[in-house]
Amino acid sequence: MIHLDTNYLIGLVTSPSPLKPQLLAWLKAGEEFAISAVGWSEFLNGPVTPQEIANAFGILAERLYRLVF
């Protein structure tokens, strides 16, 4: 499991990004991801468009590790 920070979320929707090749390699390898609530909140409240938010969630949604309490 790979814990992503806000920089990786931004890198996922920004072109070009030096982080994107690593993220794509992890996705191709089938890695699971975790994102803290703080990291996701920082991303959502940053200068991103609704489409960029949808793109990031669409790419990561099935690979996010979910904790249910």
Secondary structure in CASP SS format (residue, H / E / C, confidence):
PFRMAT SS
TARGET T0000
AUTHOR 0000-0000-0000
METHOD secondary structure of the structure
MODEL  1
M C 1.00
I E 1.00
H E 1.00
L E 1.00
D C 1.00
T H 1.00
N H 1.00
Y H 1.00
L H 1.00
I H 1.00
G H 1.00
L H 1.00
V H 1.00
T C 1.00
S C 1.00
P C 1.00
S C 1.00
P C 1.00
L C 1.00
K H 1.00
P H 1.00
Q H 1.00
L H 1.00
L H 1.00
A H 1.00
W H 1.00
L H 1.00
K H 1.00
A C 1.00
G C 1.00
E C 1.00
E C 1.00
F E 1.00
A E 1.00
I E 1.00
S C 1.00
A H 1.00
V H 1.00
G H 1.00
W H 1.00
S H 1.00
E H 1.00
F H 1.00
L H 1.00
N C 1.00
G C 1.00
P C 1.00
V C 1.00
T C 1.00
P H 1.00
Q H 1.00
E H 1.00
I H 1.00
A H 1.00
N H 1.00
A H 1.00
F H 1.00
G H 1.00
I H 1.00
L H 1.00
A H 1.00
E H 1.00
R H 1.00
L E 1.00
Y C 1.00
R C 1.00
L C 1.00
V C 1.00
F C 1.00
END
